[in-house]
Amino acid sequence: VLNPEVFSLSQNWPNPFNPSTTISFNLPEASEVVLKVYDITGREVATLADGSFAKGSHKISFDAYNLTSGIYFYRIQAGSFVETKRAVLLK
């Protein structure tokens, strides 16, 4: 999507994954983006993005080689937009 009209966070692909996956998101305007990954207990396990991103579509790779199998949640915050999705790591 070259010119997205709304903020969106896509389901990671592949899911389940081992050990890496791609997380995509769209920004209708340049934004400060924070993208973090949490384990099932809510503990932060990774920060994938923390900074300025241009308008458009973005992809970020998440490598979970050092994490155990289980359910993880990734959460984006871009301006007032916040969304969380679930990812499954199967080793």
mmCIF file as gemmi writes it, N, C-alpha and C atoms, coordinates in Angstrom:
data_model
loop_
_atom_site.group_PDB
_atom_site.id
_atom_site.type_symbol
_atom_site.label_atom_id
_atom_site.label_alt_id
_atom_site.label_comp_id
_atom_site.label_asym_id
_atom_site.label_entity_id
_atom_site.label_seq_id
_atom_site.pdbx_PDB_ins_code
_atom_site.Cartn_x
_atom_site.Cartn_y
_atom_site.Cartn_z
_atom_site.occupancy
_atom_site.B_iso_or_equiv
_atom_site.pdbx_formal_charge
_atom_site.auth_seq_id
_atom_site.auth_asym_id
_atom_site.pdbx_PDB_model_num
ATOM 1 N N . VAL Axp A 1 ? 0.853 -1.178 0 1 0 ? 1 A 1
ATOM 2 C CA . VAL Axp A 1 ? 0 0 0 1 0 ? 1 A 1
ATOM 3 C C . VAL Axp A 1 ? 0.896 1.238 0 1 0 ? 1 A 1
ATOM 4 N N . LEU Axp A 2 ? 0.903 1.953 -1.087 1 0 ? 2 A 1
ATOM 5 C CA . LEU Axp A 2 ? 1.772 3.122 -1.189 1 0 ? 2 A 1
ATOM 6 C C . LEU Axp A 2 ? 1.249 4.304 -0.394 1 0 ? 2 A 1
ATOM 7 N N . ASN Axp A 3 ? -0.06 4.492 -0.413 1 0 ? 3 A 1
ATOM 8 C CA . ASN Axp A 3 ? -0.656 5.62 0.304 1 0 ? 3 A 1
ATOM 9 C C . ASN Axp A 3 ? -1.798 5.14 1.194 1 0 ? 3 A 1
ATOM 10 N N . PRO Axp A 4 ? -1.465 4.488 2.305 1 0 ? 4 A 1
ATOM 11 C CA . PRO Axp A 4 ? -2.535 3.999 3.179 1 0 ? 4 A 1
ATOM 12 C C . PRO Axp A 4 ? -3.352 5.158 3.746 1 0 ? 4 A 1
ATOM 13 N N . GLU Axp A 5 ? -4.648 4.922 3.927 1 0 ? 5 A 1
ATOM 14 C CA . GLU Axp A 5 ? -5.536 5.965 4.428 1 0 ? 5 A 1
ATOM 15 C C . GLU Axp A 5 ? -5.781 5.846 5.924 1 0 ? 5 A 1
ATOM 16 N N . VAL Axp A 6 ? -5.464 4.691 6.492 1 0 ? 6 A 1
ATOM 17 C CA . VAL Axp A 6 ? -5.678 4.483 7.927 1 0 ? 6 A 1
ATOM 18 C C . VAL Axp A 6 ? -4.474 3.758 8.523 1 0 ? 6 A 1
ATOM 19 N N . PHE Axp A 7 ? -4.314 3.926 9.827 1 0 ? 7 A 1
ATOM 20 C CA . PHE Axp A 7 ? -3.312 3.144 10.552 1 0 ? 7 A 1
ATOM 21 C C . PHE Axp A 7 ? -3.765 1.693 10.573 1 0 ? 7 A 1
ATOM 22 N N . SER Axp A 8 ? -2.829 0.764 10.407 1 0 ? 8 A 1
ATOM 23 C CA . SER Axp A 8 ? -3.181 -0.641 10.546 1 0 ? 8 A 1
ATOM 24 C C . SER Axp A 8 ? -1.954 -1.452 10.925 1 0 ? 8 A 1
ATOM 25 N N . LEU Axp A 9 ? -2.215 -2.549 11.627 1 0 ? 9 A 1
ATOM 26 C CA . LEU Axp A 9 ? -1.195 -3.515 12.013 1 0 ? 9 A 1
ATOM 27 C C . LEU Axp A 9 ? -1.644 -4.852 11.466 1 0 ? 9 A 1
ATOM 28 N N . SER Axp A 10 ? -0.788 -5.499 10.679 1 0 ? 10 A 1
ATOM 29 C CA . SER Axp A 10 ? -1.152 -6.773 10.059 1 0 ? 10 A 1
ATOM 30 C C . SER Axp A 10 ? -0.733 -7.945 10.93 1 0 ? 10 A 1
ATOM 31 N N . GLN Axp A 11 ? -1.38 -9.083 10.681 1 0 ? 11 A 1
ATOM 32 C CA . GLN Axp A 11 ? -0.973 -10.311 11.365 1 0 ? 11 A 1
ATOM 33 C C . GLN Axp A 11 ? 0.418 -10.677 10.876 1 0 ? 11 A 1
ATOM 34 N N . ASN Axp A 12 ? 1.266 -11.101 11.806 1 0 ? 12 A 1
ATOM 35 C CA . ASN Axp A 12 ? 2.621 -11.499 11.412 1 0 ? 12 A 1
ATOM 36 C C . ASN Axp A 12 ? 2.58 -12.686 10.461 1 0 ? 12 A 1
ATOM 37 N N . TRP Axp A 13 ? 3.631 -12.818 9.652 1 0 ? 13 A 1
ATOM 38 C CA . TRP Axp A 13 ? 3.716 -13.918 8.687 1 0 ? 13 A 1
ATOM 39 C C . TRP Axp A 13 ? 5.123 -14.452 8.661 1 0 ? 13 A 1
ATOM 40 N N . PRO Axp A 14 ? 5.379 -15.735 8.736 1 0 ? 14 A 1
ATOM 41 C CA . PRO Axp A 14 ? 4.354 -16.755 9.003 1 0 ? 14 A 1
ATOM 42 C C . PRO Axp A 14 ? 3.952 -16.766 10.48 1 0 ? 14 A 1
ATOM 43 N N . ASN Axp A 15 ? 2.849 -17.402 10.764 1 0 ? 15 A 1
ATOM 44 C CA . ASN Axp A 15 ? 2.375 -17.561 12.133 1 0 ? 15 A 1
ATOM 45 C C . ASN Axp A 15 ? 1.593 -18.864 12.214 1 0 ? 15 A 1
ATOM 46 N N . PRO Axp A 16 ? 2.05 -19.863 12.939 1 0 ? 16 A 1
ATOM 47 C CA . PRO Axp A 16 ? 3.205 -19.891 13.84 1 0 ? 16 A 1
ATOM 48 C C . PRO Axp A 16 ? 4.527 -19.701 13.09 1 0 ? 16 A 1
ATOM 49 N N . PHE Axp A 17 ? 5.556 -19.296 13.839 1 0 ? 17 A 1
ATOM 50 C CA . PHE Axp A 17 ? 6.856 -19.044 13.229 1 0 ? 17 A 1
ATOM 51 C C . PHE Axp A 17 ? 7.976 -19.703 14.021 1 0 ? 17 A 1
ATOM 52 N N . ASN Axp A 18 ? 9.122 -19.902 13.354 1 0 ? 18 A 1
ATOM 53 C CA . ASN Axp A 18 ? 10.317 -20.452 13.997 1 0 ? 18 A 1
ATOM 54 C C . ASN Axp A 18 ? 11.529 -20.18 13.121 1 0 ? 18 A 1
ATOM 55 N N . PRO Axp A 19 ? 12.503 -19.406 13.543 1 0 ? 19 A 1
ATOM 56 C CA . PRO Axp A 19 ? 12.428 -18.527 14.716 1 0 ? 19 A 1
ATOM 57 C C . PRO Axp A 19 ? 12.13 -17.087 14.344 1 0 ? 19 A 1
ATOM 58 N N . SER Axp A 20 ? 11.897 -16.809 13.032 1 0 ? 20 A 1
ATOM 59 C CA . SER Axp A 20 ? 11.677 -15.404 12.669 1 0 ? 20 A 1
ATOM 60 C C . SER Axp A 20 ? 10.366 -15.227 11.905 1 0 ? 20 A 1
ATOM 61 N N . THR Axp A 21 ? 9.858 -13.998 11.977 1 0 ? 21 A 1
ATOM 62 C CA . THR Axp A 21 ? 8.598 -13.661 11.337 1 0 ? 21 A 1
ATOM 63 C C . THR Axp A 21 ? 8.652 -12.2 10.92 1 0 ? 21 A 1
ATOM 64 N N . THR Axp A 22 ? 7.719 -11.797 10.078 1 0 ? 22 A 1
ATOM 65 C CA . THR Axp A 22 ? 7.665 -10.41 9.617 1 0 ? 22 A 1
ATOM 66 C C . THR Axp A 22 ? 6.37 -9.765 10.09 1 0 ? 22 A 1
ATOM 67 N N . ILE Axp A 23 ? 6.5 -8.562 10.621 1 0 ? 23 A 1
ATOM 68 C CA . ILE Axp A 23 ? 5.353 -7.785 11.086 1 0 ? 23 A 1
ATOM 69 C C . ILE Axp A 23 ? 5.231 -6.556 10.193 1 0 ? 23 A 1
ATOM 70 N N . SER Axp A 24 ? 4.05 -6.346 9.625 1 0 ? 24 A 1
ATOM 71 C CA . SER Axp A 24 ? 3.81 -5.227 8.71 1 0 ? 24 A 1
ATOM 72 C C . SER Axp A 24 ? 2.819 -4.25 9.329 1 0 ? 24 A 1
ATOM 73 N N . PHE Axp A 25 ? 3.019 -2.976 9.011 1 0 ? 25 A 1
ATOM 74 C CA . PHE Axp A 25 ? 2.066 -1.967 9.455 1 0 ? 25 A 1
ATOM 75 C C . PHE Axp A 25 ? 2.011 -0.833 8.452 1 0 ? 25 A 1
ATOM 76 N N . ASN Axp A 26 ? 0.874 -0.131 8.437 1 0 ? 26 A 1
ATOM 77 C CA . ASN Axp A 26 ? 0.649 0.991 7.525 1 0 ? 26 A 1
ATOM 78 C C . ASN Axp A 26 ? 0.428 2.274 8.309 1 0 ? 26 A 1
ATOM 79 N N . LEU Axp A 27 ? 1.013 3.349 7.797 1 0 ? 27 A 1
ATOM 80 C CA . LEU Axp A 27 ? 0.87 4.666 8.412 1 0 ? 27 A 1
ATOM 81 C C . LEU Axp A 27 ? 0.319 5.645 7.389 1 0 ? 27 A 1
ATOM 82 N N . PRO Axp A 28 ? -0.81 6.301 7.687 1 0 ? 28 A 1
ATOM 83 C CA . PRO Axp A 28 ? -1.37 7.279 6.756 1 0 ? 28 A 1
ATOM 84 C C . PRO Axp A 28 ? -0.635 8.622 6.81 1 0 ? 28 A 1
ATOM 85 N N . GLU Axp A 29 ? 0.253 8.768 7.77 1 0 ? 29 A 1
ATOM 86 C CA . GLU Axp A 29 ? 1.049 9.988 7.917 1 0 ? 29 A 1
ATOM 87 C C . GLU Axp A 29 ? 2.343 9.632 8.636 1 0 ? 29 A 1
ATOM 88 N N . ALA Axp A 30 ? 3.348 10.455 8.49 1 0 ? 30 A 1
ATOM 89 C CA . ALA Axp A 30 ? 4.599 10.245 9.212 1 0 ? 30 A 1
ATOM 90 C C . ALA Axp A 30 ? 4.284 10.222 10.709 1 0 ? 30 A 1
ATOM 91 N N . SER Axp A 31 ? 4.882 9.26 11.429 1 0 ? 31 A 1
ATOM 92 C CA . SER Axp A 31 ? 4.52 9.065 12.838 1 0 ? 31 A 1
ATOM 93 C C . SER Axp A 31 ? 5.7 8.568 13.641 1 0 ? 31 A 1
ATOM 94 N N . GLU Axp A 32 ? 5.628 8.851 14.936 1 0 ? 32 A 1
ATOM 95 C CA . GLU Axp A 32 ? 6.52 8.213 15.889 1 0 ? 32 A 1
ATOM 96 C C . GLU Axp A 32 ? 5.92 6.847 16.186 1 0 ? 32 A 1
ATOM 97 N N . VAL Axp A 33 ? 6.71 5.799 16.004 1 0 ? 33 A 1
ATOM 98 C CA . VAL Axp A 33 ? 6.202 4.439 16.15 1 0 ? 33 A 1
ATOM 99 C C . VAL Axp A 33 ? 6.988 3.704 17.231 1 0 ? 33 A 1
ATOM 100 N N . VAL Axp A 34 ? 6.25 3.04 18.11 1 0 ? 34 A 1
ATOM 101 C CA . VAL Axp A 34 ? 6.852 2.114 19.067 1 0 ? 34 A 1
ATOM 102 C C . VAL Axp A 34 ? 6.205 0.76 18.823 1 0 ? 34 A 1
ATOM 103 N N . LEU Axp A 35 ? 7.03 -0.249 18.538 1 0 ? 35 A 1
ATOM 104 C CA . LEU Axp A 35 ? 6.553 -1.606 18.294 1 0 ? 35 A 1
ATOM 105 C C . LEU Axp A 35 ? 7.315 -2.535 19.218 1 0 ? 35 A 1
ATOM 106 N N . LYS Axp A 36 ? 6.586 -3.162 20.142 1 0 ? 36 A 1
ATOM 107 C CA . LYS Axp A 36 ? 7.217 -4.026 21.139 1 0 ? 36 A 1
ATOM 108 C C . LYS Axp A 36 ? 6.557 -5.383 21.156 1 0 ? 36 A 1
ATOM 109 N N . VAL Axp A 37 ? 7.321 -6.369 21.646 1 0 ? 37 A 1
ATOM 110 C CA . VAL Axp A 37 ? 6.834 -7.743 21.767 1 0 ? 37 A 1
ATOM 111 C C . VAL Axp A 37 ? 6.833 -8.11 23.246 1 0 ? 37 A 1
ATOM 112 N N . TYR Axp A 38 ? 5.752 -8.783 23.664 1 0 ? 38 A 1
ATOM 113 C CA . TYR Axp A 38 ? 5.577 -9.185 25.058 1 0 ? 38 A 1
ATOM 114 C C . TYR Axp A 38 ? 5.302 -10.681 25.131 1 0 ? 38 A 1
ATOM 115 N N . ASP Axp A 39 ? 5.717 -11.3 26.249 1 0 ? 39 A 1
ATOM 116 C CA . ASP Axp A 39 ? 5.369 -12.706 26.438 1 0 ? 39 A 1
ATOM 117 C C . ASP Axp A 39 ? 3.976 -12.798 27.058 1 0 ? 39 A 1
ATOM 118 N N . ILE Axp A 40 ? 3.533 -14.025 27.314 1 0 ? 40 A 1
ATOM 119 C CA . ILE Axp A 40 ? 2.165 -14.265 27.788 1 0 ? 40 A 1
ATOM 120 C C . ILE Axp A 40 ? 1.916 -13.628 29.157 1 0 ? 40 A 1
ATOM 121 N N . THR Axp A 41 ? 2.98 -13.371 29.927 1 0 ? 41 A 1
ATOM 122 C CA . THR Axp A 41 ? 2.828 -12.762 31.254 1 0 ? 41 A 1
ATOM 123 C C . THR Axp A 41 ? 2.834 -11.239 31.186 1 0 ? 41 A 1
ATOM 124 N N . GLY Axp A 42 ? 3.061 -10.684 29.98 1 0 ? 42 A 1
ATOM 125 C CA . GLY Axp A 42 ? 3.09 -9.243 29.824 1 0 ? 42 A 1
ATOM 126 C C . GLY Axp A 42 ? 4.477 -8.642 29.931 1 0 ? 42 A 1
ATOM 127 N N . ARG Axp A 43 ? 5.483 -9.504 30.087 1 0 ? 43 A 1
ATOM 128 C CA . ARG Axp A 43 ? 6.86 -9.024 30.177 1 0 ? 43 A 1
ATOM 129 C C . ARG Axp A 43 ? 7.367 -8.652 28.786 1 0 ? 43 A 1
ATOM 130 N N . GLU Axp A 44 ? 7.976 -7.473 28.661 1 0 ? 44 A 1
ATOM 131 C CA . GLU Axp A 44 ? 8.518 -7.041 27.375 1 0 ? 44 A 1
ATOM 132 C C . GLU Axp A 44 ? 9.737 -7.895 27.03 1 0 ? 44 A 1
ATOM 133 N N . VAL Axp A 45 ? 9.752 -8.453 25.819 1 0 ? 45 A 1
ATOM 134 C CA . VAL Axp A 45 ? 10.874 -9.302 25.402 1 0 ? 45 A 1
ATOM 135 C C . VAL Axp A 45 ? 11.66 -8.702 24.244 1 0 ? 45 A 1
ATOM 136 N N . ALA Axp A 46 ? 11.087 -7.706 23.54 1 0 ? 46 A 1
ATOM 137 C CA . ALA Axp A 46 ? 11.808 -7.086 22.425 1 0 ? 46 A 1
ATOM 138 C C . ALA Axp A 46 ? 11.179 -5.748 22.063 1 0 ? 46 A 1
ATOM 139 N N . THR Axp A 47 ? 12.038 -4.809 21.654 1 0 ? 47 A 1
ATOM 140 C CA . THR Axp A 47 ? 11.587 -3.558 21.048 1 0 ? 47 A 1
ATOM 141 C C . THR Axp A 47 ? 12.022 -3.603 19.591 1 0 ? 47 A 1
ATOM 142 N N . LEU Axp A 48 ? 11.05 -3.642 18.685 1 0 ? 48 A 1
ATOM 143 C CA . LEU Axp A 48 ? 11.345 -3.774 17.256 1 0 ? 48 A 1
ATOM 144 C C . LEU Axp A 48 ? 11.449 -2.428 16.563 1 0 ? 48 A 1
ATOM 145 N N . ALA Axp A 49 ? 10.777 -1.428 17.118 1 0 ? 49 A 1
ATOM 146 C CA . ALA Axp A 49 ? 10.828 -0.082 16.534 1 0 ? 49 A 1
ATOM 147 C C . ALA Axp A 49 ? 10.58 0.93 17.627 1 0 ? 49 A 1
ATOM 148 N N . ASP Axp A 50 ? 11.305 2.021 17.561 1 0 ? 50 A 1
ATOM 149 C CA . ASP Axp A 50 ? 11.103 3.135 18.487 1 0 ? 50 A 1
ATOM 150 C C . ASP Axp A 50 ? 11.693 4.376 17.829 1 0 ? 50 A 1
ATOM 151 N N . GLY Axp A 51 ? 10.866 5.028 16.992 1 0 ? 51 A 1
ATOM 152 C CA . GLY Axp A 51 ? 11.376 6.189 16.28 1 0 ? 51 A 1
ATOM 153 C C . GLY Axp A 51 ? 10.418 6.677 15.219 1 0 ? 51 A 1
ATOM 154 N N . SER Axp A 52 ? 10.921 7.555 14.37 1 0 ? 52 A 1
ATOM 155 C CA . SER Axp A 52 ? 10.104 8.176 13.318 1 0 ? 52 A 1
ATOM 156 C C . SER Axp A 52 ? 10.039 7.293 12.081 1 0 ? 52 A 1
ATOM 157 N N . PHE Axp A 53 ? 8.835 7.164 11.542 1 0 ? 53 A 1
ATOM 158 C CA . PHE Axp A 53 ? 8.626 6.421 10.306 1 0 ? 53 A 1
ATOM 159 C C . PHE Axp A 53 ? 7.845 7.3 9.342 1 0 ? 53 A 1
ATOM 160 N N . ALA Axp A 54 ? 8.17 7.192 8.061 1 0 ? 54 A 1
ATOM 161 C CA . ALA Axp A 54 ? 7.474 7.949 7.022 1 0 ? 54 A 1
ATOM 162 C C . ALA Axp A 54 ? 6.099 7.344 6.761 1 0 ? 54 A 1
ATOM 163 N N . LYS Axp A 55 ? 5.24 8.127 6.134 1 0 ? 55 A 1
ATOM 164 C CA . LYS Axp A 55 ? 3.951 7.634 5.666 1 0 ? 55 A 1
ATOM 165 C C . LYS Axp A 55 ? 4.186 6.447 4.741 1 0 ? 55 A 1
ATOM 166 N N . GLY Axp A 56 ? 3.316 5.433 4.841 1 0 ? 56 A 1
ATOM 167 C CA . GLY Axp A 56 ? 3.423 4.299 3.931 1 0 ? 56 A 1
ATOM 168 C C . GLY Axp A 56 ? 3.397 2.968 4.652 1 0 ? 56 A 1
ATOM 169 N N . SER Axp A 57 ? 3.801 1.934 3.922 1 0 ? 57 A 1
ATOM 170 C CA . SER Axp A 57 ? 3.817 0.568 4.442 1 0 ? 57 A 1
ATOM 171 C C . SER Axp A 57 ? 5.211 0.209 4.917 1 0 ? 57 A 1
ATOM 172 N N . HIS Axp A 58 ? 5.279 -0.489 6.024 1 0 ? 58 A 1
ATOM 173 C CA . HIS Axp A 58 ? 6.559 -0.857 6.619 1 0 ? 58 A 1
ATOM 174 C C . HIS Axp A 58 ? 6.526 -2.315 7.043 1 0 ? 58 A 1
ATOM 175 N N . LYS Axp A 59 ? 7.703 -2.963 6.974 1 0 ? 59 A 1
ATOM 176 C CA . LYS Axp A 59 ? 7.851 -4.348 7.42 1 0 ? 59 A 1
ATOM 177 C C . LYS Axp A 59 ? 9.044 -4.423 8.348 1 0 ? 59 A 1
ATOM 178 N N . ILE Axp A 60 ? 8.873 -5.135 9.448 1 0 ? 60 A 1
ATOM 179 C CA . ILE Axp A 60 ? 9.953 -5.315 10.414 1 0 ? 60 A 1
ATOM 180 C C . ILE Axp A 60 ? 10.07 -6.797 10.716 1 0 ? 60 A 1
ATOM 181 N N . SER Axp A 61 ? 11.299 -7.286 10.697 1 0 ? 61 A 1
ATOM 182 C CA . SER Axp A 61 ? 11.558 -8.686 10.997 1 0 ? 61 A 1
ATOM 183 C C . SER Axp A 61 ? 11.766 -8.863 12.498 1 0 ? 61 A 1
ATOM 184 N N . PHE Axp A 62 ? 11.199 -9.927 13.029 1 0 ? 62 A 1
ATOM 185 C CA . PHE Axp A 62 ? 11.36 -10.268 14.44 1 0 ? 62 A 1
ATOM 186 C C . PHE Axp A 62 ? 12.012 -11.639 14.519 1 0 ? 62 A 1
ATOM 187 N N . ASP Axp A 63 ? 13.201 -11.695 15.107 1 0 ? 63 A 1
ATOM 188 C CA . ASP Axp A 63 ? 13.926 -12.947 15.257 1 0 ? 63 A 1
ATOM 189 C C . ASP Axp A 63 ? 13.857 -13.368 16.722 1 0 ? 63 A 1
ATOM 190 N N . ALA Axp A 64 ? 13.194 -14.491 16.986 1 0 ? 64 A 1
ATOM 191 C CA . ALA Axp A 64 ? 12.961 -14.96 18.354 1 0 ? 64 A 1
ATOM 192 C C . ALA Axp A 64 ? 13.846 -16.156 18.696 1 0 ? 64 A 1
ATOM 193 N N . TYR Axp A 65 ? 15.061 -16.192 18.133 1 0 ? 65 A 1
ATOM 194 C CA . TYR Axp A 65 ? 15.957 -17.328 18.35 1 0 ? 65 A 1
ATOM 195 C C . TYR Axp A 65 ? 16.238 -17.573 19.831 1 0 ? 65 A 1
ATOM 196 N N . ASN Axp A 66 ? 16.199 -16.513 20.653 1 0 ? 66 A 1
ATOM 197 C CA . ASN Axp A 66 ? 16.55 -16.645 22.064 1 0 ? 66 A 1
ATOM 198 C C . ASN Axp A 66 ? 15.328 -16.834 22.967 1 0 ? 66 A 1
ATOM 199 N N . LEU Axp A 67 ? 14.148 -16.96 22.376 1 0 ? 67 A 1
ATOM 200 C CA . LEU Axp A 67 ? 12.925 -17.117 23.159 1 0 ? 67 A 1
ATOM 201 C C . LEU Axp A 67 ? 12.421 -18.552 23.098 1 0 ? 67 A 1
ATOM 202 N N . THR Axp A 68 ? 11.616 -18.928 24.09 1 0 ? 68 A 1
ATOM 203 C CA . THR Axp A 68 ? 11.049 -20.272 24.12 1 0 ? 68 A 1
ATOM 204 C C . THR Axp A 68 ? 9.733 -20.305 23.346 1 0 ? 68 A 1
ATOM 205 N N . SER Axp A 69 ? 9.316 -21.497 22.976 1 0 ? 69 A 1
ATOM 206 C CA . SER Axp A 69 ? 8.029 -21.67 22.296 1 0 ? 69 A 1
ATOM 207 C C . SER Axp A 69 ? 6.915 -21.104 23.161 1 0 ? 69 A 1
ATOM 208 N N . GLY Axp A 70 ? 5.917 -20.538 22.507 1 0 ? 70 A 1
ATOM 209 C CA . GLY Axp A 70 ? 4.784 -20.011 23.256 1 0 ? 70 A 1
ATOM 210 C C . GLY Axp A 70 ? 4.06 -18.925 22.501 1 0 ? 70 A 1
ATOM 211 N N . ILE Axp A 71 ? 3.137 -18.289 23.204 1 0 ? 71 A 1
ATOM 212 C CA . ILE Axp A 71 ? 2.33 -17.217 22.63 1 0 ? 71 A 1
ATOM 213 C C . ILE Axp A 71 ? 2.959 -15.88 23.024 1 0 ? 71 A 1
ATOM 214 N N . TYR Axp A 72 ? 3.091 -15.019 22.047 1 0 ? 72 A 1
ATOM 215 C CA . TYR Axp A 72 ? 3.634 -13.678 22.262 1 0 ? 72 A 1
ATOM 216 C C . TYR Axp A 72 ? 2.653 -12.666 21.693 1 0 ? 72 A 1
ATOM 217 N N . PHE Axp A 73 ? 2.74 -11.449 22.17 1 0 ? 73 A 1
ATOM 218 C CA . PHE Axp A 73 ? 1.888 -10.372 21.679 1 0 ? 73 A 1
ATOM 219 C C . PHE Axp A 73 ? 2.77 -9.24 21.185 1 0 ? 73 A 1
ATOM 220 N N . TYR Axp A 74 ? 2.434 -8.693 20.03 1 0 ? 74 A 1
ATOM 221 C CA . TYR Axp A 74 ? 3.16 -7.52 19.547 1 0 ? 74 A 1
ATOM 222 C C . TYR Axp A 74 ? 2.195 -6.343 19.496 1 0 ? 74 A 1
ATOM 223 N N . ARG Axp A 75 ? 2.691 -5.196 19.961 1 0 ? 75 A 1
ATOM 224 C CA . ARG Axp A 75 ? 1.848 -4.017 20.156 1 0 ? 75 A 1
ATOM 225 C C . ARG Axp A 75 ? 2.491 -2.82 19.479 1 0 ? 75 A 1
ATOM 226 N N . ILE Axp A 76 ? 1.685 -2.148 18.664 1 0 ? 76 A 1
ATOM 227 C CA . ILE Axp A 76 ? 2.154 -0.932 18.005 1 0 ? 76 A 1
ATOM 228 C C . ILE Axp A 76 ? 1.461 0.27 18.626 1 0 ? 76 A 1
ATOM 229 N N . GLN Axp A 77 ? 2.233 1.333 18.763 1 0 ? 77 A 1
ATOM 230 C CA . GLN Axp A 77 ? 1.67 2.62 19.151 1 0 ? 77 A 1
ATOM 231 C C . GLN Axp A 77 ? 2.222 3.637 18.168 1 0 ? 77 A 1
ATOM 232 N N . ALA Axp A 78 ? 1.315 4.3 17.437 1 0 ? 78 A 1
ATOM 233 C CA . ALA Axp A 78 ? 1.696 5.31 16.448 1 0 ? 78 A 1
ATOM 234 C C . ALA Axp A 78 ? 0.721 6.463 16.606 1 0 ? 78 A 1
ATOM 235 N N . GLY Axp A 79 ? 1.183 7.53 17.22 1 0 ? 79 A 1
ATOM 236 C CA . GLY Axp A 79 ? 0.267 8.619 17.538 1 0 ? 79 A 1
ATOM 237 C C . GLY Axp A 79 ? -0.768 8.102 18.514 1 0 ? 79 A 1
ATOM 238 N N . SER Axp A 80 ? -2.053 8.313 18.211 1 0 ? 80 A 1
ATOM 239 C CA . SER Axp A 80 ? -3.114 7.827 19.098 1 0 ? 80 A 1
ATOM 240 C C . SER Axp A 80 ? -3.559 6.407 18.741 1 0 ? 80 A 1
ATOM 241 N N . PHE Axp A 81 ? -2.965 5.833 17.681 1 0 ? 81 A 1
ATOM 242 C CA . PHE Axp A 81 ? -3.322 4.475 17.255 1 0 ? 81 A 1
ATOM 243 C C . PHE Axp A 81 ? -2.561 3.451 18.079 1 0 ? 81 A 1
ATOM 244 N N . VAL Axp A 82 ? -3.294 2.514 18.669 1 0 ? 82 A 1
ATOM 245 C CA . VAL Axp A 82 ? -2.678 1.416 19.42 1 0 ? 82 A 1
ATOM 246 C C . VAL Axp A 82 ? -3.389 0.13 19.022 1 0 ? 82 A 1
ATOM 247 N N . GLU Axp A 83 ? -2.61 -0.906 18.716 1 0 ? 83 A 1
ATOM 248 C CA . GLU Axp A 83 ? -3.205 -2.202 18.39 1 0 ? 83 A 1
ATOM 249 C C . GLU Axp A 83 ? -2.252 -3.303 18.827 1 0 ? 83 A 1
ATOM 250 N N . THR Axp A 84 ? -2.841 -4.427 19.233 1 0 ? 84 A 1
ATOM 251 C CA . THR Axp A 84 ? -2.062 -5.582 19.673 1 0 ? 84 A 1
ATOM 252 C C . THR Axp A 84 ? -2.518 -6.815 18.906 1 0 ? 84 A 1
ATOM 253 N N . LYS Axp A 85 ? -1.568 -7.645 18.501 1 0 ? 85 A 1
ATOM 254 C CA . LYS Axp A 85 ? -1.903 -8.897 17.837 1 0 ? 85 A 1
ATOM 255 C C . LYS Axp A 85 ? -1.075 -10.02 18.474 1 0 ? 85 A 1
ATOM 256 N N . ARG Axp A 86 ? -1.497 -11.254 18.208 1 0 ? 86 A 1
ATOM 257 C CA . ARG Axp A 86 ? -0.882 -12.422 18.815 1 0 ? 86 A 1
ATOM 258 C C . ARG Axp A 86 ? -0.026 -13.169 17.793 1 0 ? 86 A 1
ATOM 259 N N . ALA Axp A 87 ? 1.128 -13.637 18.265 1 0 ? 87 A 1
ATOM 260 C CA . ALA Axp A 87 ? 2.022 -14.447 17.432 1 0 ? 87 A 1
ATOM 261 C C . ALA Axp A 87 ? 2.373 -15.717 18.205 1 0 ? 87 A 1
ATOM 262 N N . VAL Axp A 88 ? 2.537 -16.831 17.481 1 0 ? 88 A 1
ATOM 263 C CA . VAL Axp A 88 ? 2.854 -18.102 18.116 1 0 ? 88 A 1
ATOM 264 C C . VAL Axp A 88 ? 4.223 -18.572 17.643 1 0 ? 88 A 1
ATOM 265 N N . LEU Axp A 89 ? 5.119 -18.784 18.606 1 0 ? 89 A 1
ATOM 266 C CA . LEU Axp A 89 ? 6.45 -19.301 18.315 1 0 ? 89 A 1
ATOM 267 C C . LEU Axp A 89 ? 6.468 -20.794 18.602 1 0 ? 89 A 1
ATOM 268 N N . LEU Axp A 90 ? 6.75 -21.6 17.578 1 0 ? 90 A 1
ATOM 269 C CA . LEU Axp A 90 ? 6.835 -23.052 17.728 1 0 ? 90 A 1
ATOM 270 C C . LEU Axp A 90 ? 8.24 -23.492 17.341 1 0 ? 90 A 1
ATOM 271 N N . LYS Axp A 91 ? 8.983 -23.995 18.304 1 0 ? 91 A 1
ATOM 272 C CA . LYS Axp A 91 ? 10.345 -24.454 18.028 1 0 ? 91 A 1
ATOM 273 C C . LYS Axp A 91 ? 10.392 -25.963 17.984 1 0 ? 91 A 1
